[in-house]
Amino acid sequence: MTDYSPPNTFYSQTYGLFETQDMYKFIGKNGAHFKFLTTKLGLDYIWWNKDTNIIELWGPHHKLKYAKKIMDEKLCEFMEKKNVKIPKLERCNAATTEELDNMMKFIDIV
């Protein structure tokens, strides 16, 4: 297993999959999937914290919002292949109070 050594850069995070074995499959053998996504998304580092089930995204500030969106989409795609639906709302993080208000309106409607 690789040692945890995040770079000195900007950070974002998202939740991992519910099952540990699913996360291992998603990460890929020797971290192949994470390594691919790190390069494709222009990040410096991706790490899954098993204890908190948080996926850490490290890289340039201007790439993090898009990287988080793509990571969430990839996690949902992975689970959909297993015929497990993940509500997209569970993966939302509000960056501003306006976004939080909009999320709360949606919750009240549903």
TORKOL-4160 file (C-alpha; in steps of 0.2 Angstrom, whole numbers, padded with zeros to 4 digits, m for minus):
110
<pt num="1" X="0000" Y="0000" Z="0000"/>
<pt num="2" X="0006" Y="0017" Z="m0004"/>
<pt num="3" X="0010" Y="0029" Z="0010"/>
<pt num="4" X="m0001" Y="0045" Z="0012"/>
<pt num="5" X="0009" Y="0060" Z="0006"/>
<pt num="6" X="m0003" Y="0074" Z="0000"/>
<pt num="7" X="0005" Y="0088" Z="m0009"/>
<pt num="8" X="0005" Y="0106" Z="m0003"/>
<pt num="9" X="m0009" Y="0112" Z="m0014"/>
<pt num="10" X="m0028" Y="0115" Z="m0014"/>
<pt num="11" X="m0040" Y="0102" Z="m0008"/>
<pt num="12" X="m0058" Y="0096" Z="m0010"/>
<pt num="13" X="m0067" Y="0080" Z="m0005"/>
<pt num="14" X="m0081" Y="0068" Z="m0009"/>
<pt num="15" X="m0089" Y="0053" Z="m0001"/>
<pt num="16" X="m0083" Y="0035" Z="m0006"/>
<pt num="17" X="m0094" Y="0021" Z="m0010"/>
<pt num="18" X="m0103" Y="0012" Z="0004"/>
<pt num="19" X="m0094" Y="m0005" Z="0003"/>
<pt num="20" X="m0076" Y="m0006" Z="0006"/>
<pt num="21" X="m0074" Y="m0020" Z="m0007"/>
<pt num="22" X="m0083" Y="m0008" Z="m0020"/>
<pt num="23" X="m0070" Y="0005" Z="m0016"/>
<pt num="24" X="m0055" Y="m0006" Z="m0019"/>
<pt num="25" X="m0063" Y="m0011" Z="m0036"/>
<pt num="26" X="m0066" Y="0007" Z="m0040"/>
<pt num="27" X="m0048" Y="0012" Z="m0036"/>
<pt num="28" X="m0042" Y="m0002" Z="m0047"/>
<pt num="29" X="m0027" Y="m0014" Z="m0045"/>
<pt num="30" X="m0012" Y="m0004" Z="m0039"/>
<pt num="31" X="m0022" Y="0011" Z="m0039"/>
<pt num="32" X="m0024" Y="0011" Z="m0058"/>
<pt num="33" X="m0041" Y="0020" Z="m0059"/>
<pt num="34" X="m0036" Y="0033" Z="m0047"/>
<pt num="35" X="m0019" Y="0036" Z="m0056"/>
<pt num="36" X="m0029" Y="0038" Z="m0073"/>
<pt num="37" X="m0041" Y="0050" Z="m0065"/>
<pt num="38" X="m0027" Y="0060" Z="m0057"/>
<pt num="39" X="m0019" Y="0062" Z="m0074"/>
<pt num="40" X="m0035" Y="0065" Z="m0084"/>
<pt num="41" X="m0042" Y="0078" Z="m0072"/>
<pt num="42" X="m0026" Y="0087" Z="m0070"/>
<pt num="43" X="m0024" Y="0084" Z="m0052"/>
<pt num="44" X="m0009" Y="0081" Z="m0041"/>
<pt num="45" X="m0016" Y="0068" Z="m0030"/>
<pt num="46" X="m0031" Y="0057" Z="m0026"/>
<pt num="47" X="m0032" Y="0048" Z="m0010"/>
<pt num="48" X="m0046" Y="0037" Z="m0002"/>
<pt num="49" X="m0046" Y="0038" Z="0017"/>
<pt num="50" X="m0053" Y="0021" Z="0022"/>
<pt num="51" X="m0057" Y="0027" Z="0040"/>
<pt num="52" X="m0068" Y="0041" Z="0035"/>
<pt num="53" X="m0073" Y="0035" Z="0018"/>
<pt num="54" X="m0068" Y="0051" Z="0010"/>
<pt num="55" X="m0060" Y="0053" Z="m0007"/>
<pt num="56" X="m0047" Y="0067" Z="m0006"/>
<pt num="57" X="m0044" Y="0077" Z="m0022"/>
<pt num="58" X="m0028" Y="0088" Z="m0022"/>
<pt num="59" X="m0023" Y="0100" Z="m0036"/>
<pt num="60" X="m0025" Y="0117" Z="m0044"/>
<pt num="61" X="m0040" Y="0127" Z="m0037"/>
<pt num="62" X="m0047" Y="0130" Z="m0054"/>
<pt num="63" X="m0048" Y="0111" Z="m0057"/>
<pt num="64" X="m0056" Y="0105" Z="m0041"/>
<pt num="65" X="m0074" Y="0109" Z="m0044"/>
<pt num="66" X="m0074" Y="0100" Z="m0061"/>
<pt num="67" X="m0064" Y="0085" Z="m0054"/>
<pt num="68" X="m0076" Y="0083" Z="m0039"/>
<pt num="69" X="m0091" Y="0083" Z="m0052"/>
<pt num="70" X="m0082" Y="0070" Z="m0063"/>
<pt num="71" X="m0077" Y="0059" Z="m0048"/>
<pt num="72" X="m0095" Y="0059" Z="m0042"/>
<pt num="73" X="m0101" Y="0054" Z="m0059"/>
<pt num="74" X="m0089" Y="0040" Z="m0060"/>
<pt num="75" X="m0094" Y="0034" Z="m0043"/>
<pt num="76" X="m0112" Y="0034" Z="m0048"/>
<pt num="77" X="m0108" Y="0025" Z="m0065"/>
<pt num="78" X="m0099" Y="0012" Z="m0055"/>
<pt num="79" X="m0113" Y="0008" Z="m0044"/>
<pt num="80" X="m0126" Y="0009" Z="m0059"/>
<pt num="81" X="m0116" Y="m0005" Z="m0067"/>
<pt num="82" X="m0120" Y="m0015" Z="m0051"/>
<pt num="83" X="m0138" Y="m0010" Z="m0053"/>
<pt num="84" X="m0137" Y="0001" Z="m0037"/>
<pt num="85" X="m0145" Y="0018" Z="m0039"/>
<pt num="86" X="m0137" Y="0032" Z="m0029"/>
<pt num="87" X="m0147" Y="0048" Z="m0027"/>
<pt num="88" X="m0137" Y="0062" Z="m0034"/>
<pt num="89" X="m0143" Y="0073" Z="m0020"/>
<pt num="90" X="m0133" Y="0063" Z="m0008"/>
<pt num="91" X="m0117" Y="0068" Z="m0017"/>
<pt num="92" X="m0121" Y="0087" Z="m0017"/>
<pt num="93" X="m0110" Y="0099" Z="m0007"/>
<pt num="94" X="m0115" Y="0117" Z="m0006"/>
<pt num="95" X="m0101" Y="0130" Z="m0009"/>
<pt num="96" X="m0112" Y="0145" Z="m0005"/>
<pt num="97" X="m0127" Y="0149" Z="0005"/>
<pt num="98" X="m0137" Y="0152" Z="m0011"/>
<pt num="99" X="m0133" Y="0134" Z="m0017"/>
<pt num="100" X="m0138" Y="0128" Z="0000"/>
<pt num="101" X="m0155" Y="0137" Z="m0001"/>
<pt num="102" X="m0158" Y="0130" Z="m0018"/>
<pt num="103" X="m0154" Y="0112" Z="m0012"/>
<pt num="104" X="m0166" Y="0115" Z="0003"/>
<pt num="105" X="m0180" Y="0120" Z="m0009"/>
<pt num="106" X="m0177" Y="0104" Z="m0019"/>
<pt num="107" X="m0178" Y="0094" Z="m0003"/>
<pt num="108" X="m0194" Y="0102" Z="0002"/>
<pt num="109" X="m0202" Y="0099" Z="m0015"/>
<pt num="110" X="m0198" Y="0080" Z="m0015"/>
